[in-house]
Each structure stands twice: as C-alpha cells, then as structure tokens.
Amino acid sequence: MKKTLPFLVLLLIQISVFAQIEQSIDTIVREAKIGYDANGNLISFIPNTPPLQQIAGAPTAFYSYYWEFGDGFYSTDKEPKHHYKKKGDYKVSLWATNNYGTERPPATRPTTLSIRQTAEDVEDTSSMQEDFTIKRNREPMVNEEMVIILSYKNTLNYVASGKIHLFFNESQFKADNFETPEIRTHYGENILDANNTFVLHTQGNDEATFLADRSLYTNPLAYETAQDSTIKTNLPLSLEEAKLKYRDQSVIEFNGISPGEERNIFLSMRTTPEMIKDTSAIISVRGVYVPDSNYGNHKIKDMEMEIVTSHDPNKMSSNGSIMNYRFVRFKRLNYKIKFQNNGEGPARTIRLETDIPEMLDMATLEIEDQYPECPICPKEPVTYSCLDTTFTKNQAIFTYKNIYIPGSEQKNVQEKDSTKGFVKYSIKFAKDFHKKKTKSRTAIIFDKNEPIITNYATTRFLPGISIGVKSGYNYYPDLEDSKSYFIGATISPYKAYRWYLQAEWTSNFNSYSDTNSFDEIVDNSQGTRQLQRTTTVNEQQNVNWEVPVLLRYNINNYIGLGAGIQGNFNFSEKQTTTFTVNLYENDKDDFLMSSTSNTDEFTDSFSNIRKGILFDATFGIARIGPSLGARYVLNFEEDFNYWQFYAIWKF
C-alpha cells in the first residue's frame, strides 16, 4: 500500500494538469485581429487571423475577408487601403471566413481608429451599376453572425428621401432563421417601427422628375396595373405580397440623398439555433427600395442564401428542401451549383457533372442563369466562350469552354467575385414519381485537376395529411346470427411511399342473438309425466367504437400491408333477455298446454373495453384513392376475434 500511494498521487496530479490544459485549450477564443499602418488619412489594414485547419481531401483552405471601416464604406480585399474624409473616431471591424476549414470562423474583434488629420482630399467614385443591391459577407450557418450590406443610389435628378424595407424569416419555415438585426447607419437614416409605417402611394411616374403630390393613397388590391420586373409602381401590393412570404421586416428611412450619391447600410444578422438545418436548403431575404416616398415607384431585390455547416465556395443547393407533394406535379425545381477557382492560375475549362435523381424528367431541364454568362454551345466546334450541356442516363454535364476564370491565389487578382461562378437550372418531376427524398451532388473539375465533390442537395416532402373514409362489414365467426356494419375515417400522411403510420376511428352497428333451451320431465298432480321446456333468448344491440393505429407498408402502387393495435368499447349497449317456459301434455312436445314468458332489459354506455392486435391488407390504389381491404382482429378476450371486409377511399 505504501508503494502504491506515491504512484496514485502522481497520477492524480497528472490528470488534474491535463484537465486544466484541456480546459484552457477549449476556452481559447479564435479572433480575427486588425493591424494597420497610418499615413495621414490613408490607412493600410492588415488582418491577423488564426491558423486554418484543413479539411481532409478538400482544396487548400483559405480566408475570405470583409472589412467595415466605420464611415459607411467597406472592402472585401485581404489588405485594403482606405482614405478617411473627416476627422474623428471610427470603429473598424473585420469578419474573416475560413473556406474549407473544419473550425467556425474566428470571432470579430473591432478596433477604434482615431483620424486626426485629413491632408488629402478624397473624391467619391461611382461604383454601383444599379440603384439598389443586397450583398452578404458569407453564407448563413446555424448560430453564427453574418453581415448584409444594403447599397442604394439616387438616380433621380433631385435630392430625394425614401425608404428601404428589408423582409426576412420566411413563413414557410416553422422557426425563425434570423434574430432581429443590428443595423448600422452612417448618413442619418432612421429605423422605423415596421408595424406603424405609413405607405404613401401615388401612381408612379416613369420620368426621373417627380411631382411632390401626396394626395392619393390606393388600396393594394384596387390598383392592378401590371408591374414591370424592374421598376414597380404598386407599392402597397408589393409590401402585402412580401408580408405573406416573410414574417418580419425592418424599415429604414433615409433623407436628403443627392443625385448620383451612393450609400451603404450594414446589418448584422445572427442566425438562430432553431433555424433550418438542411445544408442544401435555400433561404432568402427581400429588399424593397423606394427612392422617393412621394411615389410608389420601387425596386424589389431577393437575395438567396444557402445554409452551410462549413464555408465551402463549391456547393450545390436546391429550393426543394421542403415541398408539398400535392402541388409539385407541375412545379419546377431550382438547383444552383456554385464554384470558385482557388488555384494560382486561371481556369479555361470547367466541367460540372451533376447527378439527376430518377424521379426528375431530364428532358425538361432548362438553364435559368449562369456566370460567367455565355451562350449555349452549338453542335459544331467553336472558338468563342460557350456552355455545353450533355446528358447521360443519370447525369447532366455542364461544361464551360474557352473561358477565363482567374484563381483566387493568382497574382494581381483583387476582385474575388471574378474567381467565382455558378449554374442555375430548373427541372420538372417525371410523370410517375414517388414521395421520397432525393439526393444530388456535383463533381466540379477545373481544367485537368482532380474533381471537387460538392455536398448533397436534398429534396424532401412535407408529410401532408390524407383523410380517408371507409365502410364495410364485420364477420364474427364465434357469434350466432350476428350482423355488424361500420363506417369510419382514417388519417395518414398524404400518398406515403413505403412505411407510414395510420390512425383510424370507426363506428360499428352490431346486433346478434343466441338461444338456449332446457328440457325436463315433471310429474303433475295426477301423476302424469309432462315435458317442461325452458327457452332463453339473448338479443344484443350496440354501437361499438374502434380506434386502431397501424404501421403500414406499400409494396407497390396497388398492394399495401399493415399491422397494429386497437382499442374498442361499446358506446351504447342494449341487451334483452326473454325467458319462456312451455308445458306440454305428456313427455313429448305434441300438445302445448301452457306458456309463460318473462323479459329483462339492460342498457349501458362506455362499457366493455377490449384491446387487441390486427393484421391488414389492401388491394387497389394503395397510396391515394379507392381500394378494398381485409383485416383480421385478434382480441385479447375470448370469443371476440373477427374478420373485417371494407372499402376505403383516401383523399
């Protein structure tokens, strides 16, 4: 014992030290720190990011950057330079996103920068090609912060004031995807109460010069002028449509924006722990830009985002993550394949080998959008840039030919978006498709490099509800003269593919009777032997309720099997017992001398509870529609097993 004591003490010390080391490692916060070099009002920024942990088998991990300079400007360069126009203190933030890394992005650690001189005048340069854009610094990840940038520009020929409506948290998802955003403004914008925002609407003016007329407000549904895809005029209608699709909105009011002036608004959007977890799902936010509050002219922008568990620029996603099976027969599924050249040189050929699930009709595939944008290749060889589309039995192959996509690690490449591309296509369901989820992914091949395999883009169907009606006949082999008919209802998932649960309720109308006779020889007062016959007739009528729960399996479109448990009880019950005593003249029933009867009646309700198991088979249109069925119910009580034959129609 004395020899082992020092060893145990040493072991406990080692365990304690190891635990402290582990705890210190676990509590280390990975941060993206900001370094900078000041030269007057020109600041050169340098990121200080933690080391990357490479995902095995993935392309080389790298960071992408988003800088916010605190004065309304931002940059996505790794080491940006920025001129500050005014003296003051500015809060600079850096969001670094690790691509192909196994860890979460490092935390943001803002730095306050003091500008005390503005030796150099800086003129703003126009950079916006449109008057309203929505951008993001990264794809949404569960319980993580991302930044949305709303950029707007006054293209009118006068100073204007207007509003921006940002809608988020789509109604189709049960839980919110985003918390209420933190909004950072730099031009005196006001954050309004979205529930009490007055919408002024006059008929839009197609010219750049608007009259300040506030005399008319129009009901959203009363003004039905067809809306253009770019400039819309029925603002109340657009806002009502957005409110149907999204649960939440933020309203930002801006004032005094000069002609040609550009501004940025920044929103920190934190995703919720309850957000949809499907990594191939597409969620969106919608922006409505009203350049002049006096009029209903407005722009609508939808920004689609793909849910991720790690930030991977090569990704596949679909809008079919949650679908209603009843209404998808004529719906077009949208898929999007994103890719990025992360090499040190340009890519001339990019090949996307995409799986097409068998339940989709490959003949209906259409290219909806693409980047780089180029025409579809003709059959004969060409020297210009084009996108070639070919098909195999279960794949669609998109090949960019004769293009130039620079690499993200290529020298002198400043705009990272130029290293990215995508193909967006739509496709219909095949004529006969089942209610089951699909999986599709893409092999992305840059020139002659090894393929990069994307995530799976999955499609899933909501369970849906199918209500059925059934009626039939119960056969009780152990009961005499029984009659039993029933009607009922069923509930189950709509048009389930293979396994599914089904619950039922039936009301049975039953009647049966049994007769027992007992003969005995008696002596009368004269000593003559006589026959006395006692007859007992039991008649029972009841309304019996059954509640079965089954696990069912569809073998194919026409045959289904099931097994389950059920409970039943008598909702109402009436039992009549008649006793009849017949006395005959002698010891035979030749001549009836007298007859006496006595009747007892008994009623009850919610009685005679029984439990049992059942086995079931249907033949017909198994998944939805009419079919015939047979069921055997094995009750735990004696003499109550029975067959059930029925017709059922599911809707």
Secondary structure, DSSP 8 states (H G I E B T S, - for coil): -TTHHHHHHHHHHHHHHHHHHHHHHHT---EEEEEEEEETTEEEEEEE-----B-TTSS--EEEEEEE-SSS-EE-SSS-EEE--S-EEEEEEEEEEEETBSS---EE--EEEEE----S--------SSSEEEEESS--BTT-EEEEEEEEE--SSS-EEEEEEEEEEETTSSS-SB---EEE-SS--EEE-GGG---------SSS-----------TTT------SSSB--HHHHHHHHHHHEEEEEEEEEEEE-TT-EEEEEEEEEB-TTS---TTBEEEEEEEEES-TTS--BEEEEEEEE-BSSB-SSEEEES-SSB-GGG-TT-EEEEEEEEE--SSS-BS-EEEEEE--TTEEEEEEEEEEEES---B--SS--SS-EEEEEE-SSEEEEEEES--B--TTSTT---GGGGEEEEEEEEEE-SS--S--EEE-EEEEETTS--EE---EEE-B----EEEEEEEEEE-TTSTT-EEEEEEEEEE-TT-SSEEEEEEEEEEEEEEEEEEEEEEEEE-TTS-EEEEEEEEEEEEEEEEEEEEEEEEEESSSSEEEEEEEEEEEEEEEEEEEEEEEEEESSSSTTSEEEEEEEEEEEEEEEEEEEEEEEEEEEEE-SSSEEEEEEEEEEESSTT--EEEEEEEEE-
